[in-house]
Amino acid sequence: MRPSNVRQLEALETSYRVLLLSALRSCANGKWGLFAHNEQALPQHGAAARSRPRDPSVEELLELGSQIERMRRKFNLEAFALHERLLRMRSSHDSNTPGEPKLAQRWLDELDDRPGIPTV
């Protein structure tokens, strides 16, 4: 991989971390949508609920994660663990799953305990 590609990937991953931390903090403070827990219920609540726009910061985070994953695949690198985890958490909902604010706070607590992960 060329140095310019390494720098580009590092810049994208840094941006992702900053966006993720911001989204986690927002979610931990009560803003739902990061983990898509309520999206399953939207079809049951009519057209008004379904037409409500999704959070643009979550959309940006998901798009950036997809871009990073495409780049990593192109260069035969392992998957981007932070994005993989977010996608797994967005797709895993059952009656015993904690609410989004609790999940976000747990993840923030884990990131605070891990060296090398910027907690901007």
C-alpha positions as CSV (number, residue, x, y, z in Angstrom):
1,M,0.0,0.0,0.0
2,R,1.4,3.4,-1.0
3,P,2.1,6.0,1.7
4,S,-0.6,8.3,0.4
5,N,-3.1,5.5,0.8
6,V,-2.0,4.8,4.3
7,R,-2.4,8.5,5.2
8,Q,-5.8,8.6,3.6
9,L,-7.0,5.5,5.5
10,E,-5.6,6.9,8.7
11,A,-7.4,10.2,8.2
12,L,-10.7,8.4,7.5
13,E,-10.3,6.2,10.5
14,T,-9.5,9.2,12.7
15,S,-12.6,11.0,11.4
16,Y,-14.6,7.9,12.1
17,R,-13.4,7.7,15.7
18,V,-14.3,11.4,16.3
19,L,-17.8,10.9,14.8
20,L,-18.3,7.7,16.7
21,L,-17.4,9.3,20.0
22,S,-19.7,12.2,19.4
23,A,-22.5,9.9,18.4
24,L,-21.9,7.7,21.5
25,R,-21.9,10.8,23.8
26,S,-25.1,12.1,22.2
27,C,-26.8,8.7,22.5
28,A,-25.6,8.2,26.1
29,N,-27.3,11.6,26.8
30,G,-30.6,10.2,25.5
31,K,-30.6,10.7,21.8
32,W,-31.8,7.4,20.2
33,G,-31.0,6.2,16.7
34,L,-27.3,5.2,16.8
35,F,-28.1,1.5,17.3
36,A,-31.3,1.5,15.3
37,H,-33.4,-0.1,18.1
38,N,-36.6,1.7,17.0
39,E,-36.3,1.2,13.3
40,Q,-38.1,-2.2,13.5
41,A,-41.1,-0.5,15.0
42,L,-41.4,2.3,12.4
43,P,-43.5,0.3,9.8
44,Q,-46.1,-0.3,12.5
45,H,-46.5,3.4,13.2
46,G,-47.7,4.6,9.8
47,A,-46.3,6.8,7.1
48,A,-45.5,9.8,9.3
49,A,-43.1,7.7,11.4
50,R,-41.5,6.1,8.4
51,S,-40.9,9.4,6.6
52,R,-39.2,11.0,9.6
53,P,-35.6,11.6,8.5
54,R,-32.8,9.5,10.1
55,D,-30.1,11.3,12.1
56,P,-27.6,12.7,9.6
57,S,-24.7,12.2,12.0
58,V,-25.5,8.5,12.1
59,E,-25.9,8.4,8.3
60,E,-22.5,10.1,7.9
61,L,-20.9,7.6,10.4
62,L,-22.3,4.6,8.5
63,E,-21.2,6.0,5.1
64,L,-17.7,6.7,6.4
65,G,-17.5,3.2,7.9
66,S,-18.5,1.7,4.5
67,Q,-15.9,3.8,2.8
68,I,-13.2,2.6,5.2
69,E,-14.3,-1.0,4.8
70,R,-14.1,-0.8,1.0
71,M,-10.6,0.7,1.2
72,R,-9.5,-2.0,3.7
73,R,-10.8,-4.8,1.4
74,K,-9.1,-3.3,-1.6
75,F,-5.7,-3.5,0.2
76,N,-6.5,-6.9,1.9
77,L,-6.5,-5.4,5.4
78,E,-8.5,-6.8,8.3
79,A,-11.9,-5.3,8.9
80,F,-12.2,-2.0,10.8
81,A,-13.2,-3.3,14.3
82,L,-15.1,-0.1,15.4
83,H,-17.3,-0.2,12.4
84,E,-17.9,-3.9,12.6
85,R,-19.0,-3.6,16.2
86,L,-21.3,-0.7,15.4
87,L,-23.0,-2.7,12.6
88,R,-23.3,-5.8,14.9
89,M,-24.9,-3.7,17.6
90,R,-27.3,-2.1,15.1
91,S,-28.4,-5.5,13.9
92,S,-28.7,-7.2,17.3
93,H,-32.0,-6.5,19.1
94,D,-34.0,-8.7,21.4
95,S,-36.2,-8.1,24.4
96,N,-33.2,-8.3,26.7
97,T,-31.0,-5.8,24.9
98,P,-30.3,-2.7,27.0
99,G,-31.5,0.6,25.7
100,E,-29.4,2.7,23.4
101,P,-28.2,5.2,26.0
102,K,-27.0,2.3,28.2
103,L,-25.2,0.6,25.3
104,A,-23.6,3.9,24.3
105,Q,-22.4,4.6,27.9
106,R,-20.9,1.1,28.2
107,W,-19.0,1.5,24.9
108,L,-17.7,4.9,26.0
109,D,-16.5,3.4,29.3
110,E,-14.7,0.6,27.4
111,L,-13.0,3.2,25.1
112,D,-11.9,5.2,28.0
113,D,-10.2,2.1,29.4
114,R,-8.3,1.3,26.2
115,P,-5.0,3.1,25.4
116,G,-4.5,4.2,21.9
117,I,-8.2,5.1,21.2
118,P,-8.6,8.8,21.2
119,T,-11.4,10.0,23.4
120,V,-11.7,13.5,21.8
